[in-house]
């Protein structure tokens, strides 16, 4: 994925030390993936060291790959000038959730309620508060209790 994005390639996880500085993180990756090229996009993007950048919605701290992905998908928070995932646009737009015929209007409305804060809450055992805008800094400025983070209604997918 990194080569596809025009970023430095690595033949080993230690070769990613400029972007994933934690040795224990790299060790965990190497015990779960055969090579850096096999790393799941979401996992690799989450463990990359954040790069603090100013964007149209404020200051964000996300890694290089997610930074480019955010810009590619929706103008995003921030984005590298070379927009490393621009090659995904032809693939992504055909199945984009807001395209007609993909989901019903009610389902699309529910999907728009999804936030990274909600994903953090749903996948963390001991988190009691989450930032309202998880990618914006400072994190402590606007937090919400996990109970108040909006859920989406899965009944919108129920067969009639």
C-alpha positions as CSV (number, residue, x, y, z in Angstrom):
1,X,0.0,0.0,0.0
2,X,2.8,2.4,0.8
3,X,4.4,2.0,-2.6
4,X,1.0,2.5,-4.2
5,X,0.8,5.8,-2.4
6,X,4.2,6.9,-3.5
7,X,5.6,6.5,0.1
8,X,8.8,4.7,1.1
9,X,8.5,1.0,0.9
10,X,10.0,-1.4,3.5
11,X,11.1,-5.0,3.3
12,X,10.8,-5.4,7.1
13,X,8.8,-3.8,9.9
14,X,11.9,-2.2,11.3
15,X,12.3,-0.4,8.0
16,X,9.2,1.6,8.9
17,X,10.8,3.1,12.0
18,X,10.5,6.6,10.6
19,X,6.7,6.3,10.5
20,X,6.0,3.7,13.2
21,X,8.5,4.7,15.9
22,X,7.3,2.3,18.6
23,X,9.4,-0.9,18.5
24,X,6.7,-2.9,20.3
25,X,4.2,-1.8,17.7
26,X,6.5,-2.9,14.9
27,X,7.1,-6.2,16.7
28,X,3.3,-6.8,17.1
29,X,2.8,-6.1,13.4
30,X,5.6,-8.5,12.4
31,X,4.1,-11.3,14.5
32,X,0.7,-10.8,12.8
33,X,1.7,-10.1,9.2
34,X,4.3,-11.8,6.9
35,X,5.6,-8.5,5.6
36,X,4.8,-4.8,5.6
37,X,3.1,-5.2,2.3
38,X,0.6,-7.6,3.9
39,X,-0.5,-5.2,6.6
40,X,-4.2,-4.3,6.5
41,X,-4.7,-0.7,5.4
42,X,-6.8,0.1,8.5
43,X,-4.3,-1.4,11.0
44,X,-1.3,0.2,9.3
45,X,-3.0,3.5,9.2
46,X,-3.9,3.4,12.8
47,X,-0.4,2.6,14.1
48,X,1.4,5.1,11.9
49,X,2.8,8.0,13.9
50,X,0.5,11.0,13.6
51,X,1.6,14.0,11.6
52,X,0.0,17.2,12.9
53,X,-1.4,19.3,10.0
54,X,-3.7,22.2,9.6
55,X,-6.7,21.5,7.4
56,X,-10.0,23.2,6.5
57,X,-11.7,21.8,9.6
58,X,-8.9,22.5,12.1
59,X,-5.7,20.8,13.3
60,X,-5.5,17.1,12.8
61,X,-3.1,14.4,13.8
62,X,-3.2,11.3,11.6
63,X,-0.6,9.3,9.7
64,X,0.5,9.7,6.1
65,X,-1.8,7.1,4.6
66,X,-5.0,8.1,6.4
67,X,-4.1,11.8,5.7
68,X,-4.1,11.1,2.0
69,X,-7.2,8.9,2.2
70,X,-9.2,11.5,4.1
71,X,-8.4,14.1,1.4
72,X,-9.2,11.6,-1.4
73,X,-12.6,10.5,-0.1
74,X,-14.2,13.8,0.9
75,X,-11.8,16.7,0.9
76,X,-10.9,15.4,4.3
77,X,-9.5,17.2,7.3
78,X,-6.0,17.5,5.8
79,X,-4.1,16.0,2.9
80,X,-0.6,15.7,1.5
81,X,-0.1,17.8,-1.5
82,X,0.5,14.7,-3.6
83,X,-2.7,13.1,-2.3
84,X,-1.2,9.7,-2.0
85,X,-4.4,7.7,-2.5
86,X,-5.7,9.6,-5.5
87,X,-5.6,6.4,-7.5
88,X,-8.4,5.0,-5.4
89,X,-11.0,7.6,-6.6
90,X,-12.1,5.6,-9.7
91,X,-12.6,2.5,-7.5
92,X,-14.1,4.2,-4.5
93,X,-16.7,6.4,-6.3
94,X,-18.6,3.4,-7.9
95,X,-19.5,2.0,-4.5
96,X,-19.6,5.3,-2.5
97,X,-22.4,5.0,0.0
98,X,-24.2,8.2,-1.1
99,X,-24.5,7.0,-4.7
100,X,-28.1,6.3,-5.8
101,X,-29.2,2.7,-5.5
102,X,-26.5,1.7,-2.9
103,X,-28.6,2.3,0.2
104,X,-32.1,3.6,0.9
105,X,-32.4,7.2,2.1
106,X,-33.0,6.0,5.6
107,X,-29.9,3.8,5.6
108,X,-27.8,6.6,4.2
109,X,-29.0,9.0,6.9
110,X,-28.0,6.4,9.5
111,X,-24.6,5.8,8.0
112,X,-23.9,9.5,8.2
113,X,-24.2,9.3,12.0
114,X,-21.1,7.1,12.1
115,X,-18.1,8.8,13.5
116,X,-14.6,7.7,14.5
117,X,-15.5,8.6,18.0
118,X,-18.3,6.0,17.8
119,X,-15.9,3.4,16.4
120,X,-13.4,4.1,19.2
121,X,-16.2,3.7,21.8
122,X,-17.6,0.5,20.3
123,X,-14.2,-1.2,20.1
124,X,-12.6,-0.1,23.4
125,X,-13.2,-1.9,26.7
126,X,-12.3,0.8,29.2
127,X,-13.0,4.1,27.4
128,X,-15.5,6.4,29.3
129,X,-15.1,9.5,27.2
130,X,-14.2,10.1,23.6
131,X,-13.4,13.3,21.7
132,X,-16.3,14.6,19.6
133,X,-14.0,15.1,16.6
134,X,-11.4,12.3,17.2
135,X,-8.9,13.4,14.5
136,X,-8.9,17.1,15.6
137,X,-6.6,18.6,18.2
138,X,-6.6,19.3,21.1
139,X,-8.4,16.2,22.1
140,X,-9.4,17.4,25.5
141,X,-11.3,20.5,24.2
142,X,-14.6,18.8,23.4
143,X,-15.2,15.3,24.8
144,X,-18.5,13.4,25.3
145,X,-19.4,10.5,27.5
146,X,-19.5,7.3,25.6
147,X,-23.2,6.8,26.4
148,X,-24.0,10.1,24.6
149,X,-22.2,9.2,21.3
150,X,-24.8,8.8,18.6
151,X,-25.6,5.2,17.5
152,X,-27.1,4.3,14.2
153,X,-30.2,2.3,13.9
154,X,-29.6,-1.1,12.3
155,X,-33.3,-1.7,12.0
156,X,-33.1,0.5,8.8
157,X,-31.5,-2.6,7.2
158,X,-34.3,-5.0,8.2
159,X,-36.2,-6.7,5.4
160,X,-39.8,-5.4,5.1
